[in-house]
């Protein structure tokens, strides 16, 4: 059985083998990251910024940094319903409360902060 016949209804990256789903190879991971950097550079930049933030030794490693706009201090996020761009929003995304996406008149400037720390 070759690579192409191992797949079941999906692209080769989703191939199911006799041992279960295959994990991505190192080359496949690198190719995926390169694709992300070329097609969605802003998302890739934000991901790398968060990775640098996570590398800092923190007393409470359970606290995940959250994105915010460095220009106005508002919370920002990527909401796939509206596309893959960063957008300003109001509301609490950790509960069932509705969020409201708004346009403050400028593009978001992505920065990271710990929860509960004002900009």
N, C-alpha and C positions, 0 to 999 in steps of 0.2 A: 504494500500500500504506500503510495507516495503522498507528499504533502497536500496536493490538491484533492485527492480522493478522501482524505481524512475529514474534510470539513462537512458539516451538516447544516445546510441552509444559511450559511453566513460567510463572510469573507475569511480568507485564510487566517487572519489574526484571531479568529474565534474557533479555530479548529478543535475538535474533540478527538482525542486519541484513545487507544484502549486503556491507558492509564488515567484517563480523565482529562479535563481541560489543560492545555499546555500553558505554562507561564511564558511571558515574553522573553525573548533572548536579549542579550545585551545589545546586539545590533538593532533589534526591533525597538528597544527602549530609546536608544540614541536617535533612531530615525523618527520616532514619534515626537521626541522633544524638539528636533530640528524642524519638523513640520509645524509644530505649535509656534515656535519662534518666528518662522517665516510667514505664517498665515494670521497669527494673532499676537503680534509683538507686545501689545500693552498687557495682555493677560500673562504672557511669559515674564515680562518685567516685574509685574506684581507678585508672581509666584516666587521669583528669585529674591525679591525684597523680603518676603515672608520667611523664606529659607534662611536668609542672613539673620533676621530677627530671632528665629528659633534657635540659632546656633549660640546665642547668648545664654550663659548659665543663669538660670532663674531659680529663686527660692521655691516657687510654686510652679512646677512644670505643667500642672493641669490648667493653668490659665493660658488660653489660646489668644494671641493678638487678633484684633478685629480691624478691618479696613475703615478708614475715614478719609475725608477730603482735607488735605493739608491747607487748602486755600480758605475754606469757610468753616471747617470743623464738623460738618454734617456727616452722618453715617452714609456709607456707600456700599454697593454690592453689585453682583452680576446676577440678573434675573433673566433666565433663558426665555421667558415669555416675551421679553422685550428685545432679545438679541444677546450678543456676547460682549457688549460694552458695559463699562462701569456706569452706574446711575446713582444719584442721590435718592435717599428715601427717608420717610418718617415711619415710626412704628417699631415694634419689637419682633424680630424675626425668630426669636426662640420660643414664642408662644403661638397660639392659634390666632392672635390678633392680626387684623388686616394691616398690610403695609401700604403706604402711599408713595409712589415714585413721583418725584418733582424735578423741575428744571430751574436751578438757581441763576441761570444765565451764563454759566461757565462750565467748561469740561472738568470732570473730577480729577484731582491731583492725588494719586493713591499714596497713602502712608498707613502705618500700622501703629496701634496702641493697645494696651491691655484693657480689658473690659472695666468699665466704671471710671476710667480716667478721662477727664474732659480734655478736649483739644486745646 
